[in-house]
């Protein structure tokens, strides 16, 4: 889940078309996280082994891939790039581990 903020609304009273916002995020997640292994950059040797053995893609985070760190990475690194120049700031990311457990980054 993502919470967006803006200082202005468009001509019909929205921060941004929700479908476009969803597509930006969904496309990034599908390309980098979906059916991929997420590892710390410290585990590149393991990732290279897995990739060579299975062909599976690996995404490396600069730190341990906990739910808290993944949410923080999305909020502080990915979202600013995806929404750059669009007048939108993602102010909160909520990442679910299970239906009842989640981590949030602000």
Phi, psi and omega in degrees: 000142180232138176247125184252154178219154177202155177272349181223156174249157177284185186291351175245012172091025179243157171291313181195151176303122183301323181297321178291317179300313180297317181297317178303310182290315183298317179299318180295313181298316180297321181288320189258331185247323188297123180059025176246164174265136178250120182231163171287150176302335178292344183255030182299323179299316177296315180299318179296321177297311181301314182297318181289328183278321186249341185081000181288141178286150180234134173250130182255126172267154178288000181208180182303131185279062173279165177301320180297315181290323178294316178300316179296318179299315178299315184289320187265335184247309187284307185301317178301325178288317182295325186255011180302130178077005182257001179072020183236137173238129174274111187265345178208139173237130175244122182242121182272133170270320177221174178301337183247357183233132181210164174239146179237146175231138181243000000 
